[in-house]
């Protein structure tokens, strides 16, 4: 009998009768949601529910039972959670003591147990396949690869654990399709939380998953990571209840709920096309992609088009501004590289520094001996409230062939970066608002400062960009938009702690002046940005 042709109800019956012989429910019940399951003592249920709400991408809560309830009518008819999963894990004091095919022997203990039904990524695999995206684990008849990460979930009570992710290799030309399909299914973890090198998640070896099977990528495939419901199993391990149960990784509860986003449980705003994320590659070494909504990308593209009009002397590639803003959004330590012969802090530098500081970035200003900048200028700017905080000013000296590498990395060790983004800002009076490519940058950063960028481009983990002074303000606008982009913020936070982000209506006032698509308005807005509150990102004015 072909199990792939059976309905969820028919499959549950076979599981109940222990007549299946399957190694994973991946690829079964296409068209329907699957669920991770965590069963725990009722006194822990309120905290675990709050844990699910705080870590919604990892443990999307589909339904929870009453104490002792073994059925789940909202998800499946005539189901019994004690028998309808192919394999269960039994926990005692946080340790898996055995796996079983039925929990009937624990029926008496169920009177004080609450069952949590949590979304599973197997629920979107059918839609991926229908959209033409290869699902390598299904093709290879393997369980999906699952990994513990170095990313900590938001703790609640006794529940604290690392995020667990699944990985599916995807051809690069299919990334946007994979992102859109999964974005529209938030009950199955939604859009990816990371695309690219696993090192960003603390995963050292994709060939050695913590759960499931090693799935072989095809040449050119990009590793794509989704939050995984096995996170709930890690939470049970950490909480150490005397007795608890879960599905065994890869063996899910099959629901009767369709795998489309038309479910009444699905937040309807996710169906709006303008919130669908698009993917952008930010670096090749290490490989890193980022996501932002179509709405935010459209506004940044319009901003890029506006500020580059009439600047024929500068070569600007499509989406340079988008990628620059995304890369800065991901950065943790930024060096703003500039020189100004007029012995002043360029307004574009001040505006960018204030914005980066407000976003929690470490900011350093780097110059050379001809730079004309001093720490006294920074102190003066802080004293006059132009600059939000004192930031280091360092002078780069090109002494020998290793000077640039020692500047960028601690003791010249490429594994210990001092900065993960260098942004060059031209000195005053050069050009209008432009995001420069490498060729144009060399016209404005000659000599030793250019050596920093040459070295950075050869150092894995450091992104670079170059802007005109007014272009720095365009970058601030882009960062401002990304700060209010739910798709991008979700990706940055790996889907964790999203309940703590203010809803869009609460931040609408902060974005009412964007985008400014008229050159005159742009100039006015750029002038106002230099006086923007660095902590609230509010200018206090609204350009009409």
DRENDREN-43506 format. One line per field, with one value per residue (C-alpha): x, y, z. Coordinates in pm, 1 decimal. Layout:
REM DRENDREN-43506
x = X,... $
y = Y,... $
z = Z,... $
This chain:
REM DRENDREN-43506
x = 0.0,127.3,120.3,161.2,-192.5,-360.1,-547.0,-436.9,-724.5,-624.8,-262.4,-352.8,-549.6,-247.0,-28.1,-285.8,-271.1,109.7,92.0,307.8,680.4,769.4,1090.8,946.2,616.7,797.1,636.0,313.9,-30.1,60.7,-184.0,-224.4,-50.0,158.8,217.6,494.2,359.2,469.0,279.2,360.6,215.3,-69.2,106.1,372.8,121.6,85.6,460.4,495.4,213.7,395.9,717.2,536.4,407.7,758.4,918.3,644.6,853.4,1005.4,694.1,385.7,94.4,-183.6,-389.9,-362.5,-576.6,-750.6,-583.4,-646.7,-794.0,-668.7,-859.1,-816.4,-1132.7,-1000.1,-717.8,-839.3,-1154.2,-1156.0,-795.7,-624.3,-295.8,-183.0,-177.9,-182.4,185.3,424.0,683.8,699.1,975.1,927.4,1109.3,1191.1,1351.9,1450.3,1609.3,1467.4,1442.6,1282.4,1088.1,754.4,486.6,198.5,137.8,-155.8,43.3,54.2,-322.2,-357.8,-92.4,-274.5,-537.7,-295.0,-128.5,-177.0,-95.8,48.7,12.9,281.7,331.0,579.3,775.9,659.1,335.3,487.9,685.5,391.8,349.6,723.5,712.8,403.7,584.3,876.2,1115.8,1302.0,1264.7,1590.5,1504.6,1185.2,1369.6,1629.7,1363.1,1528.8,1418.7,1493.6,1822.0,1777.0,2039.7,2077.6,2200.7,2390.8,2084.0,1897.0,1518.6,1344.0,1322.1,997.4,995.2,1175.1,1167.3,1497.6,1679.2,1861.1,1671.1,1656.3,1638.5,1573.3,1785.5,1674.2,1912.9,1752.4,1883.5,1965.4,1722.7,1440.0,1509.3,1241.7,984.1,1077.8,1062.2,721.3,564.9,675.1,600.9,237.7,227.9,307.1,157.9,446.3,713.5,674.0,965.3,1328.5,1516.9,1856.7,1990.1,2356.8,2657.8,2556.6,2840.2,2609.9,2391.0,2682.1,2647.2,2989.7,2914.2,2600.2,2688.6,2630.4,2276.5,2166.8,1837.9,1721.1,1938.4,2217.2,2063.3,2290.5,2274.5,2304.6,2589.7,2511.8,2236.4,2211.3,2144.8,1813.8,1713.8,1368.4,1285.1,1196.6,939.1,1200.3,1284.8,996.5,1178.1,1487.3,1265.9,1135.3,1490.8,1581.2,1268.3,1319.0,961.0,932.1,738.3,667.9,619.8,679.6,671.5,996.5,1178.8,1054.7,739.8,455.9,87.1,-101.7,-388.4,-691.8,-604.5,-516.3,-160.7,-268.8,-261.6,-638.9,-677.1,-880.1,-590.8,-356.3,-303.9,-473.4,-222.4,40.6,-159.8,-94.3,153.9,347.6,466.5,605.9,983.8,1245.0,1594.8,1924.6,2276.8,2493.6,2823.3,2981.8,3249.7,3084.2,2762.6,2488.1,2146.8,1891.8,1518.0,1302.3,940.4,840.5,699.0,1022.5,1231.3,1005.9,1046.1,1424.3,1443.1,1241.6,1473.8,1774.2,1627.1,1552.0,1890.4,2083.8,1899.4,2131.5,2449.4,2575.5,2934.5,2870.5,2808.0,2521.0,2398.5,2035.8,1975.0,2311.8,2123.5,1906.6,2210.8,2403.4,2117.3,2061.4,2430.9,2446.4,2132.2,2309.3,2639.2,2746.7,3062.5,3086.8,3386.2,3291.9,3593.6,3635.5,3855.7,3754.8,4012.6,3778.8,3839.5,3475.9,3258.9,3070.3,2691.9,2643.4,2882.3,2700.0,2362.2,2480.2,2664.2,2359.2,2136.5,2378.2,2415.9,2037.5,2028.1,2276.4,2582.3,2937.1,3059.8,3413.5,3532.4,3848.8,4064.8,4428.0,4683.4,4536.5,4188.0,4144.2,3936.8,4004.3,3857.0,3789.7,3549.2,3362.1,3346.6,3218.8,2948.8,2840.0,2835.2,2610.2,2380.9,2460.9,2617.4,2436.6,2743.6,3120.4,3262.7,3625.7,3830.2,4120.5,4390.2,4506.7,4874.9,4995.8,5330.0,5375.0,5189.7,5007.6,4893.4,4543.2,4487.9,4604.2,4362.9,4067.6,4140.6,4273.9,4645.0,4586.3,4384.2,4107.3,3901.7,3886.5,3736.7,3740.7,3472.6,3221.2,3131.3,3336.1,3148.6,3331.7,3180.5,3332.9,3438.1,3209.4,3145.6,3201.5,2871.3,2502.8,2338.1,2504.1,2583.6,2920.5,3059.0,3427.5,3538.4,3375.2,3498.9,3858.7,3798.1,3715.8,3937.4,4285.6,4597.1,4603.1,4228.1,4164.4,4404.1,4163.1,3886.3,4108.5,4208.3,3848.1,3725.4,3977.0,3877.7,3579.6,3311.8,3362.9,3115.0,3203.2,3008.7,3078.7,2846.4,2849.6,2774.5,2414.0,2404.5,2473.4,2136.7,1975.0,2121.4,1967.9,1629.8,1677.8,1773.3,1471.3,1248.0,1407.9,1361.2,987.2,979.0,823.1,973.4,1325.5,1294.0,1163.5,1466.2,1709.6,1558.0,1538.1,1164.3,1219.7,1077.3,846.3,574.0,794.6,803.1,561.3,291.3,311.4,34.4,237.8,539.4,346.5,417.4,791.1,772.5,515.0,778.3,901.0,960.3,1036.3,1036.5,1082.2,1428.8,1325.5,1156.0,1456.1,1689.3,1463.6,1436.6,1809.8,1859.8,1617.4,1780.2,2095.3,1886.0,1698.5,1671.8,1928.0,1733.7,1373.8,1462.4,1213.3,1289.8,1003.0,895.8,698.0,799.9,496.4 $
y = 0.0,346.8,541.6,868.4,831.7,790.3,1065.7,1185.9,990.4,671.1,717.9,784.2,458.1,268.4,428.7,335.3,-24.9,-7.6,-104.1,136.9,64.2,430.7,607.7,962.1,1136.7,1377.2,1345.5,1193.6,1357.0,1620.9,1907.5,1890.6,2039.8,1820.3,1889.5,1853.0,1744.8,1822.9,1664.1,1790.1,1829.8,2081.5,2306.9,2382.0,2457.0,2837.1,2893.3,2668.3,2853.7,3180.7,3018.9,2935.8,3291.1,3432.2,3195.8,3179.5,3076.2,2780.1,2660.5,2797.7,2700.2,2537.2,2404.9,2292.8,2045.2,2050.6,1843.0,1477.7,1539.5,1284.7,1408.5,1732.1,1817.5,2150.6,1965.3,1610.2,1404.0,1072.6,1108.5,981.9,1149.8,841.1,618.9,828.7,919.6,656.3,705.4,893.3,998.3,940.0,1184.9,1138.2,1436.5,1580.3,1265.9,1055.7,713.8,533.4,564.0,387.0,341.9,401.9,590.4,378.4,238.6,595.1,652.2,700.6,973.1,1158.5,1292.7,1568.9,1617.3,1897.8,1837.1,2115.7,2080.8,2283.7,2357.1,2152.6,2233.6,1907.6,2100.1,2318.1,2053.6,1970.1,2334.4,2367.7,2070.4,2204.0,2536.7,2357.9,2381.9,2052.4,1900.0,1707.6,1510.6,1379.1,1304.5,1106.9,938.3,1072.8,1245.6,1617.9,1738.0,1909.4,2100.6,2262.4,2618.2,2864.8,3092.5,3103.4,3106.9,3365.4,3193.3,3168.6,3014.5,2680.6,2669.0,2780.4,2611.3,2665.4,2714.2,2401.2,2443.0,2225.2,2262.5,2208.7,2274.7,2503.7,2611.7,2985.0,3070.5,2916.3,3101.8,3367.8,3101.4,2895.0,3204.5,3310.5,2963.2,2915.6,3274.4,3204.4,2910.4,3052.7,2744.9,2547.7,2788.6,3045.4,3192.1,3087.5,3229.4,3198.9,3147.0,3077.2,2960.7,2759.0,2916.1,3212.3,2969.5,2802.9,2489.2,2352.2,2050.9,2006.6,1641.2,1566.2,1672.3,1646.0,1492.6,1331.2,1238.2,1409.4,1532.4,1566.4,1902.2,1927.3,2136.6,2505.8,2449.7,2706.1,2584.0,2727.8,2702.8,2709.3,2715.5,2364.6,2230.8,1998.7,2314.4,2205.1,1878.8,2076.3,2286.7,1970.4,1851.0,2176.9,2197.7,1842.2,1755.1,1415.2,1280.5,1422.3,1303.9,1430.5,1308.5,1147.9,1385.6,1323.1,1138.4,1389.8,1406.3,1431.3,1680.8,1728.9,2098.2,2209.2,2330.9,2664.8,3004.4,3027.2,2862.5,3075.4,3037.7,3212.2,3588.1,3733.8,4015.6,3762.2,3709.2,4064.2,4044.1,4352.8,4175.4,3878.9,3869.5,3887.8,3743.7,3923.8,3784.6,4006.6,3819.9,3514.6,3448.3,3349.8,3301.8,3520.1,3619.7,3848.5,3903.3,4214.0,4260.1,4360.8,4681.3,4782.3,4683.4,4884.5,5196.0,5158.8,5106.1,5422.2,5603.6,5468.8,5579.0,5926.3,5997.5,5863.4,6068.3,6305.5,6150.8,6003.1,6017.2,5747.8,5384.9,5262.7,4903.7,4811.4,4728.9,4861.5,5067.0,4769.6,4548.8,4824.0,4882.4,4510.0,4449.8,4736.6,4605.7,4273.2,4431.8,4448.8,4662.5,4934.3,5148.7,5472.3,5563.6,5924.1,6231.1,6595.7,6866.6,7128.0,7005.3,6923.8,6617.6,6567.7,6586.2,6260.7,6086.7,6225.0,6117.0,5765.7,5727.2,5833.7,5589.8,5299.8,5374.2,5378.3,5031.6,4896.6,4885.4,4952.0,5249.7,5368.8,5656.0,5578.5,5829.6,5884.1,6153.5,6389.6,6334.3,6663.5,6494.9,6484.1,6338.7,6698.4,6738.0,6428.9,6556.4,6889.8,6716.3,6512.5,6823.8,7004.3,6697.9,6657.5,6319.6,6073.3,5936.6,5950.3,5714.6,5615.4,5792.6,5588.0,5686.3,5424.1,5427.8,5230.8,5115.4,4782.5,4526.1,4386.0,4719.3,4699.7,4343.5,4430.9,4723.6,4509.3,4204.7,4159.0,4088.2,4027.5,3710.3,3684.4,3477.5,3773.4,4063.1,4409.6,4524.0,4339.4,4637.3,4924.7,5215.8,5496.6,5847.0,6099.0,6435.0,6733.3,6879.7,6576.1,6458.2,6420.1,6123.9,5817.7,5463.9,5396.1,5074.4,4980.8,5185.0,5506.1,5461.6,5477.4,5829.2,5945.3,5732.0,5749.6,5626.8,5443.8,5445.6,5265.0,4994.4,4923.3,4843.3,4635.2,4426.9,4407.3,4271.3,3987.9,3914.1,3680.4,3827.3,4196.7,4378.9,4709.7,4999.0,5353.1,5650.8,6019.8,6240.6,6288.7,5920.9,5844.5,6000.3,5779.2,5480.4,5613.5,5624.0,5263.6,5148.2,5334.3,5136.7,4804.7,4881.5,4892.7,4592.6,4290.4,4044.9,4176.6,4207.3,3850.1,3729.3,3928.0,3784.3,3427.8,3437.8,3473.6,3737.6,3878.4,3933.7,4211.7,4413.3,4705.5,4643.5,4848.5,5087.6,5192.6,5284.3,5444.2,5791.6,5734.1,5650.2,5904.0,6101.5,5805.5,5748.6,6096.6,6064.9,6427.7,6581.0,6896.2,6697.0,6467.1,6760.4,6894.8,6556.0,6497.9,6831.3,6724.9,6385.4,6546.3,6663.0,6332.7,6196.2,5912.6,5697.3,5732.0,5794.6,6081.7,6411.2,6596.3,6724.0,6582.9,6679.5,6701.3 $
z = 0.0,-91.8,235.0,44.7,-93.8,244.3,425.3,770.5,931.3,750.4,851.6,1214.8,1217.3,1087.8,1354.3,1618.9,1503.9,1491.8,1124.9,932.0,900.6,837.7,930.8,923.3,850.4,615.5,273.7,411.6,419.3,162.0,176.4,554.4,856.2,1081.7,1449.6,1704.2,2040.7,2397.6,2687.3,3035.2,3386.4,3408.2,3663.1,3401.1,3124.7,3182.2,3162.4,2858.6,2683.2,2751.7,2623.6,2298.0,2264.0,2317.3,2065.7,1807.1,1505.7,1688.2,1869.4,1688.5,1909.8,1710.8,2000.2,2361.9,2547.9,2879.5,3152.1,3077.5,2731.4,2477.1,2171.1,1973.8,1774.0,1635.9,1458.0,1397.0,1428.7,1613.6,1722.1,2035.4,2115.7,2312.2,2005.4,1686.5,1656.7,1515.3,1790.2,2121.4,2358.8,2732.3,2963.1,3328.3,3498.5,3161.6,3021.9,2738.9,2902.4,2608.2,2285.7,2248.6,1983.9,2228.0,2553.0,2662.1,2954.9,3094.5,3071.5,3446.2,3446.9,3168.2,3408.8,3508.1,3168.6,2913.5,2548.1,2332.4,1955.1,1779.3,1410.6,1207.2,892.6,733.2,683.6,410.7,222.8,-5.5,-99.6,-166.9,-400.4,-576.1,-631.8,-795.8,-502.1,-456.0,-108.6,-81.8,232.5,71.1,-254.7,-60.8,158.2,470.6,784.5,772.4,926.2,1265.0,1461.2,1801.3,1761.3,1977.2,1968.9,2298.2,2304.1,2520.5,2861.6,3056.0,3403.1,3397.7,3018.8,2868.3,2584.4,2254.1,1930.9,1714.1,1336.2,1033.6,721.9,362.3,72.4,-188.9,-531.2,-517.4,-798.2,-592.0,-267.1,-309.1,-396.1,-89.4,131.3,-1.1,24.0,382.5,485.8,399.2,641.9,987.8,1156.7,1001.3,1135.5,855.9,660.9,718.9,1015.7,845.4,494.1,436.5,633.9,941.9,1143.2,1213.9,1410.1,1585.0,1370.8,1282.4,1062.7,852.1,793.2,1163.3,1258.5,1621.6,1511.8,1190.0,893.4,704.3,377.5,75.4,-105.8,-482.6,-627.5,-581.0,-322.9,-42.9,314.0,434.5,799.7,952.8,1323.2,1441.3,1685.9,1836.7,2030.4,2256.4,2330.9,2429.1,2656.6,2825.7,2879.2,3049.0,3264.0,3397.7,3494.2,3669.3,3370.4,3025.0,2667.9,2317.0,1960.0,1853.2,1614.2,1261.9,1374.9,1383.0,1464.8,1135.6,1148.7,927.3,893.3,537.0,486.3,338.6,504.4,467.0,806.4,1049.6,1294.5,1054.0,1107.1,800.8,758.6,650.0,332.2,221.4,-65.4,37.6,354.7,160.0,213.4,-61.2,-20.5,-83.7,-72.1,144.8,133.5,-21.5,241.9,466.7,271.9,417.6,291.5,449.4,413.4,390.1,288.4,-63.3,83.8,253.7,-49.9,-281.5,-65.1,-46.0,-422.7,-476.7,-240.0,-429.5,-760.9,-630.7,-477.3,-775.9,-1038.1,-1218.4,-1077.3,-1402.5,-1284.3,-1027.2,-1113.2,-897.5,-929.1,-863.5,-499.0,-380.6,-123.1,-22.4,35.4,212.2,456.5,513.5,576.8,827.1,994.8,1053.3,1160.8,1521.6,1496.3,1230.7,1138.6,960.8,750.8,638.2,632.1,627.5,556.4,705.1,1061.8,1135.7,1180.6,852.0,909.7,718.3,956.3,1260.5,1122.9,1044.6,1374.6,1574.9,1390.1,1428.4,1799.2,1839.4,1681.7,1935.4,1707.9,1821.5,1621.4,1555.9,1336.5,1141.9,958.0,858.1,936.6,677.6,820.3,1003.0,1275.1,1647.1,1963.3,2074.7,1781.2,1898.9,2257.5,2132.0,1925.0,2228.2,2443.0,2195.3,2167.8,1798.4,1865.4,2089.5,2265.6,2267.1,2006.7,1951.2,1686.6,1554.8,1307.9,1061.7,976.4,677.6,820.3,644.9,435.8,739.5,885.3,739.5,858.2,1211.0,1208.9,1099.0,1315.5,1665.0,1630.9,1260.2,1332.8,1071.7,1318.8,1558.9,1367.6,1520.4,1273.1,1059.1,841.0,698.2,547.5,371.1,376.2,139.8,269.2,224.8,-118.0,-337.7,-487.4,-417.5,-247.9,-396.8,-289.9,-450.8,-588.2,-557.6,-861.6,-743.3,-388.0,-499.7,-629.6,-277.0,-53.0,-188.0,-18.2,312.2,380.3,53.0,174.8,459.3,213.5,-10.0,292.6,417.2,85.4,118.9,480.5,534.2,756.3,677.7,454.7,293.6,146.9,40.4,30.5,-37.8,259.7,158.2,65.9,430.7,508.2,244.8,427.6,749.5,576.0,463.9,813.2,944.4,706.7,800.3,1167.6,1098.2,861.9,1040.6,791.7,844.2,1221.5,1242.5,1044.0,1259.8,1577.1,1439.6,1505.9,1881.6,2112.4,1846.9,2106.5,2244.8,1922.1,1901.8,1638.9,1315.8,1420.0,1723.9,1511.1,1225.4,1352.6,1329.2,957.6,843.7,650.8,445.6,165.9,35.7,-340.5,-439.1,-457.9,-273.1,0.8,12.6,73.2,348.9,509.0,494.1,668.9,940.7,984.6,1119.8,1415.7,1459.1,1810.8,1802.0,2047.6,1926.9,1560.3,1567.9,1396.4,1558.1,1216.0,929.2,579.7,351.9 $
